[in-house]
Amino acid sequence: MNVKNVLLSNINRSLKSLSAITLCCFSITSFAAAERDISFTQYIENLKQEATELGIDKNTVDSAFQNAKFLARSVSSDKQQPEFKMTLDTYIPRAVPEWKVKQAREAYKKHYKLLHKIGDEYGVQPSFIVALWGIETNFGRLTGRHYVISSLATMAYEGRREALFKKQLFAALTILEQGHITQDKFIGSWAGAMGQVQFMPTSYLNYAVDYDGDGKKDIWNTPGDVFASAANYLKTEGWDNRHIWGRQVSIPEDFDTDLAGIKQQKSLAEWQALGVRRYEGQDLPDVDLQASLVIPDDKNGRVYLVYNNYKVLMHWNRSYYFATAVTYLSERIMSPLIVVK
């Protein structure tokens, strides 16, 4: 195995399921850009040398960095995350307003045949593909406006998560080298998330699909590639379309909240014995399923009993709020059931 393949293998193993917001969950270490003892220009030269030493084509590297620049806004966006307290009751109406539900239903109808063809092939309910699309980029309308190489080089130079962003940067150079996108269209978020599904470069290399067979995995402009890439991610991470994502439930006043958490599982029968009930008060389903109890806010807020598919959404983005917003929008798309003739 050559050096370049080793690089890609290591990238794929270590950063398999990162998304843009997931990056914010990593611990802050090292030093800030202001403490660098070299300029951004010199840092770029070092990155170019390292990339070519790893086997990435020198012409690709030189061309990709030709227009790279330091993006102060990327650094400020990374550091200035919202500090105010939000609950699901305030987050869901913001993330899934009624106009987005309407647009999601329209998108579902517009792409019905393609979505169901892909859904059948990958074993993923089309409503979840549309919901992810809507939550991530407002159905492809908000995909970012920064040159991906500049974003990633800036974040690497900033220093707090240098190794992480360097790996993403080298993966991005590989995407350019493979010819999936031209430099002028290699646009994404301030953190380097790309396309209508907001894949980080390593996620792109792992999950992106050339569904229309044109030789390019175009998650920026081609609906088939966008939908199939999202479906492939879910399928690869363990999605099971035989089951739903979970349900909102109620718990007793004296419930031990230490039992809650996405990593803790019990059977539905065990949760039933602990006093967990459907939100309306009825018994839980009498089926052999493992589930986790999640309490995104506190026991006085919303409580959910979630199955494997919810956990797959947590791989996409390690946020209870994100996963719940996706499931909520998915359910709103299908309720009332949309019948396409």
C-alpha positions as CSV (number, residue, x, y, z in Angstrom):
1,M,0.0,0.0,0.0
2,N,1.5,3.4,-1.0
3,V,1.7,6.4,1.2
4,K,-1.3,8.0,-0.3
5,N,-3.5,5.0,0.2
6,V,-2.3,4.8,3.8
7,L,-3.3,8.4,4.3
8,L,-6.8,7.8,2.9
9,S,-7.2,4.6,5.0
10,N,-6.2,6.4,8.2
11,I,-8.5,9.3,7.4
12,N,-11.4,7.0,6.7
13,R,-10.9,5.1,9.9
14,S,-10.3,7.9,12.3
15,L,-12.9,10.5,11.0
16,K,-15.5,8.2,9.5
17,S,-18.7,10.0,10.5
18,L,-17.8,13.6,11.1
19,S,-20.2,16.4,10.0
20,A,-19.9,20.1,10.2
21,I,-21.5,20.6,13.5
22,T,-19.8,17.5,14.9
23,L,-16.5,19.3,14.7
24,C,-17.7,21.7,17.4
25,C,-17.8,18.8,19.9
26,F,-14.1,18.2,19.9
27,S,-12.0,19.4,22.9
28,I,-10.1,22.6,22.5
29,T,-6.3,22.1,22.8
30,S,-3.0,23.6,21.6
31,F,-2.8,27.3,20.7
32,A,-4.6,30.0,18.9
33,A,-3.6,31.5,15.5
34,A,-2.4,34.7,17.2
35,E,0.4,32.6,18.8
36,R,1.7,31.2,15.6
37,D,5.4,31.9,15.0
38,I,5.0,31.7,11.2
39,S,2.8,33.6,8.8
40,F,-0.3,32.0,7.1
41,T,1.6,32.2,3.8
42,Q,4.5,30.2,5.2
43,Y,2.1,27.8,6.8
44,I,0.5,27.2,3.4
45,E,3.9,26.4,1.9
46,N,4.4,23.8,4.7
47,L,1.0,22.3,4.0
48,K,1.8,22.1,0.3
49,Q,5.1,20.3,1.0
50,E,3.4,17.9,3.4
51,A,0.6,17.1,0.9
52,T,3.0,16.3,-1.9
53,E,5.0,14.1,0.4
54,L,1.8,12.2,1.1
55,G,1.5,11.5,-2.5
56,I,-1.1,14.0,-3.7
57,D,-0.4,15.3,-7.2
58,K,1.9,18.4,-7.1
59,N,-0.1,20.2,-9.8
60,T,-3.3,19.7,-7.9
61,V,-1.7,21.0,-4.7
62,D,-0.2,24.0,-6.3
63,S,-3.4,24.9,-8.2
64,A,-5.6,24.3,-5.1
65,F,-3.6,26.6,-2.9
66,Q,-3.2,29.3,-5.5
67,N,-6.3,31.2,-4.4
68,A,-6.3,30.1,-0.7
69,K,-6.6,32.9,1.9
70,F,-7.0,33.3,5.6
71,L,-10.7,33.5,6.5
72,A,-11.0,35.5,9.7
73,R,-14.7,34.9,9.7
74,S,-14.1,31.1,10.0
75,V,-12.2,31.6,13.2
76,S,-14.7,34.0,14.6
77,S,-17.6,31.6,13.7
78,D,-15.8,28.7,15.4
79,K,-15.2,30.7,18.6
80,Q,-18.6,32.5,18.8
81,Q,-21.0,29.6,19.2
82,P,-24.3,30.6,20.8
83,E,-24.1,30.8,24.5
84,F,-27.8,31.3,25.4
85,K,-29.7,28.3,26.8
86,M,-32.0,26.6,24.3
87,T,-34.5,23.8,24.9
88,L,-36.2,21.6,22.4
89,D,-39.4,23.6,22.8
90,T,-37.5,26.7,21.5
91,Y,-35.2,24.9,19.1
92,I,-37.7,22.8,17.1
93,P,-39.9,25.7,16.0
94,R,-36.7,27.5,14.8
95,A,-35.2,24.4,13.1
96,V,-38.5,23.2,11.6
97,P,-40.9,26.1,11.1
98,E,-44.1,25.6,9.2
99,W,-42.7,27.0,6.0
100,K,-40.0,24.4,6.0
101,V,-42.6,21.6,6.5
102,K,-44.4,22.9,3.5
103,Q,-41.3,23.1,1.4
104,A,-40.3,19.6,2.6
105,R,-43.6,18.2,1.4
106,E,-43.2,19.9,-1.9
107,A,-39.7,18.6,-2.3
108,Y,-40.9,15.1,-1.5
109,K,-43.6,15.3,-4.2
110,K,-41.2,16.8,-6.8
111,H,-38.6,14.1,-6.4
112,Y,-41.0,11.3,-5.4
113,K,-39.9,8.7,-8.1
114,L,-36.1,9.4,-7.6
115,L,-36.4,9.4,-3.8
116,H,-38.3,6.1,-3.7
117,K,-36.0,4.4,-6.2
118,I,-33.0,5.4,-4.0
119,G,-34.9,4.6,-0.8
120,D,-35.7,1.1,-2.1
121,E,-32.1,0.5,-3.2
122,Y,-30.5,1.6,0.1
123,G,-33.2,0.6,2.5
124,V,-33.8,4.1,3.8
125,Q,-37.2,5.8,4.1
126,P,-37.3,8.8,1.6
127,S,-38.8,11.1,4.2
128,F,-35.6,10.9,6.2
129,I,-33.5,11.8,3.1
130,V,-35.6,14.8,2.6
131,A,-35.6,15.8,6.2
132,L,-31.8,15.6,6.4
133,W,-31.6,17.7,3.2
134,G,-33.9,20.3,4.7
135,I,-32.3,20.5,8.1
136,E,-28.7,20.7,6.7
137,T,-29.1,23.2,3.8
138,N,-32.7,24.2,3.4
139,F,-33.1,21.8,0.5
140,G,-29.8,22.8,-1.1
141,R,-30.2,26.6,-0.8
142,L,-27.7,27.3,2.0
143,T,-24.6,25.3,1.3
144,G,-22.0,27.8,2.3
145,R,-20.0,30.4,0.3
146,H,-16.4,29.8,1.2
147,Y,-13.7,28.1,-0.8
148,V,-13.2,24.8,1.0
149,I,-9.4,24.8,0.8
150,S,-9.3,28.3,2.4
151,S,-11.7,27.2,5.2
152,L,-9.8,24.1,6.1
153,A,-6.4,25.8,5.8
154,T,-7.6,28.6,8.1
155,M,-8.9,26.2,10.7
156,A,-5.7,24.2,10.6
157,Y,-3.6,27.3,11.0
158,E,-5.8,28.6,13.9
159,G,-4.4,25.7,15.8
160,R,-6.9,24.4,18.3
161,R,-7.7,21.3,16.2
162,E,-4.8,21.4,13.8
163,A,-4.5,17.6,13.2
164,L,-8.2,17.2,12.6
165,F,-8.4,20.0,10.0
166,K,-5.2,19.0,8.2
167,K,-6.7,15.5,7.6
168,Q,-9.8,17.1,6.3
169,L,-7.7,19.4,4.1
170,F,-5.7,16.5,2.6
171,A,-9.0,14.7,1.9
172,A,-10.3,17.8,0.2
173,L,-7.2,17.9,-2.0
174,T,-7.9,14.2,-2.9
175,I,-11.4,15.2,-4.0
176,L,-10.0,17.8,-6.3
177,E,-7.4,15.4,-7.6
178,Q,-10.1,12.8,-8.4
179,G,-11.9,15.4,-10.5
180,H,-15.3,15.3,-8.7
181,I,-15.6,19.1,-8.6
182,T,-13.7,22.1,-10.0
183,Q,-11.9,24.6,-7.8
184,D,-14.3,27.4,-8.7
185,K,-17.2,25.4,-7.4
186,F,-15.5,23.8,-4.4
187,I,-17.6,25.8,-2.0
188,G,-18.7,25.0,1.5
189,S,-19.2,26.2,5.0
190,W,-16.8,28.2,7.2
191,A,-15.7,24.8,8.7
192,G,-15.3,23.0,5.3
193,A,-18.6,21.1,5.2
194,M,-19.6,20.7,1.6
195,G,-22.6,20.4,-0.7
196,Q,-26.3,19.9,-0.1
197,V,-25.7,17.3,2.6
198,Q,-22.8,19.1,4.2
199,F,-20.3,16.3,4.2
200,M,-16.9,17.0,5.6
201,P,-14.2,15.9,3.1
202,T,-13.5,12.6,4.9
203,S,-17.3,11.8,4.9
204,Y,-17.4,12.6,1.3
205,L,-14.6,10.0,0.5
206,N,-16.5,7.4,2.6
207,Y,-20.1,7.9,1.6
208,A,-20.5,10.1,-1.5
209,V,-22.1,8.3,-4.5
210,D,-22.0,8.9,-8.2
211,Y,-25.6,7.9,-8.7
212,D,-26.0,9.1,-12.2
213,G,-22.8,7.5,-13.4
214,D,-21.2,10.5,-14.9
215,G,-17.9,9.9,-13.1
216,K,-18.4,12.7,-10.5
217,K,-19.9,12.4,-7.0
218,D,-21.7,15.7,-7.2
219,I,-23.3,16.5,-3.9
220,W,-23.4,20.2,-4.9
221,N,-25.8,20.1,-7.8
222,T,-27.0,16.6,-8.8
223,P,-30.2,15.5,-6.9
224,G,-29.5,11.8,-7.5
225,D,-26.0,12.1,-6.1
226,V,-27.2,14.2,-3.2
227,F,-30.0,11.7,-2.2
228,A,-28.0,8.6,-2.8
229,S,-25.0,10.0,-0.8
230,A,-27.3,10.7,2.2
231,A,-28.9,7.3,1.9
232,N,-25.5,5.6,1.6
233,Y,-24.3,7.2,4.8
234,L,-27.4,6.1,6.7
235,K,-27.2,2.5,5.3
236,T,-23.5,2.2,6.0
237,E,-23.9,3.4,9.6
238,G,-26.6,0.7,10.2
239,W,-30.0,2.2,9.2
240,D,-32.9,-0.3,9.4
241,N,-36.0,0.7,7.5
242,R,-38.0,-2.0,9.3
243,H,-38.3,0.1,12.4
244,I,-39.1,3.7,13.2
245,W,-36.7,6.0,15.0
246,G,-38.4,5.9,18.4
247,R,-41.2,7.8,20.2
248,Q,-41.8,10.5,22.8
249,V,-42.6,9.0,26.1
250,S,-43.5,9.9,29.7
251,I,-41.6,8.8,32.8
252,P,-42.6,8.6,36.5
253,E,-41.8,11.5,38.8
254,D,-39.3,9.5,40.8
255,F,-37.6,8.1,37.6
256,D,-33.8,7.6,38.0
257,T,-32.4,9.8,35.2
258,D,-29.0,8.1,35.5
259,L,-30.6,5.4,33.4
260,A,-30.9,7.8,30.5
261,G,-28.3,8.2,27.7
262,I,-27.8,7.1,24.1
263,K,-25.3,4.5,25.1
264,Q,-27.5,2.8,27.6
265,Q,-29.9,0.2,26.3
266,K,-32.8,-1.9,27.7
267,S,-35.6,-3.9,26.2
268,L,-39.0,-2.2,25.8
269,A,-40.2,-4.7,28.4
270,E,-37.6,-3.5,30.9
271,W,-38.4,0.2,30.2
272,Q,-42.1,-0.7,30.7
273,A,-41.2,-2.2,34.1
274,L,-39.4,1.0,35.1
275,G,-42.6,3.0,34.5
276,V,-41.9,4.4,31.0
277,R,-45.1,4.8,29.0
278,R,-46.1,6.2,25.6
279,Y,-46.6,9.9,25.8
280,E,-50.3,9.5,25.9
281,G,-50.0,7.1,28.8
282,Q,-50.5,3.7,27.1
283,D,-48.2,0.8,27.5
284,L,-45.1,0.5,25.3
285,P,-45.3,-1.8,22.2
286,D,-45.0,-5.5,23.0
287,V,-42.1,-6.1,20.6
288,D,-38.5,-7.3,21.1
289,L,-36.5,-4.2,20.6
290,Q,-33.6,-2.5,22.4
291,A,-34.0,1.2,23.1
292,S,-32.3,4.0,24.9
293,L,-34.0,6.8,26.9
294,V,-32.8,10.3,26.0
295,I,-33.6,13.4,27.9
296,P,-32.2,16.3,25.8
297,D,-33.1,19.0,28.4
298,D,-34.2,17.7,31.8
299,K,-36.9,15.3,33.1
300,N,-39.5,18.1,33.0
301,G,-38.9,18.5,29.3
302,R,-39.3,16.2,26.4
303,V,-38.3,12.5,26.9
304,Y,-37.8,10.0,24.1
305,L,-37.3,6.3,23.8
306,V,-35.1,5.8,20.8
307,Y,-34.1,2.9,18.6
308,N,-31.1,2.2,16.4
309,N,-32.1,4.6,13.6
310,Y,-32.0,7.6,16.0
311,K,-28.5,6.5,16.9
312,V,-27.5,6.5,13.3
313,L,-28.7,10.1,13.0
314,M,-26.5,10.8,16.0
315,H,-23.5,9.5,14.0
316,W,-24.3,12.1,11.4
317,N,-24.4,14.8,14.0
318,R,-23.8,14.2,17.7
319,S,-26.6,16.4,18.8
320,Y,-29.9,15.3,20.4
321,Y,-31.5,18.5,19.0
322,F,-30.3,17.8,15.5
323,A,-31.5,14.1,15.5
324,T,-34.9,15.1,17.0
325,A,-35.4,17.9,14.4
326,V,-34.7,15.4,11.6
327,T,-37.2,12.9,13.0
328,Y,-39.8,15.6,13.6
329,L,-39.5,16.9,10.0
330,S,-39.6,13.4,8.6
331,E,-42.9,12.7,10.5
332,R,-44.4,16.0,9.4
333,I,-43.6,15.2,5.8
334,M,-45.7,12.0,6.0
335,S,-48.5,13.3,8.3
336,P,-50.9,13.5,6.7
337,L,-49.7,10.8,4.4
338,I,-48.8,12.2,1.0
339,V,-50.3,10.2,-1.8
340,V,-48.7,10.7,-5.2
341,K,-50.7,9.5,-8.2
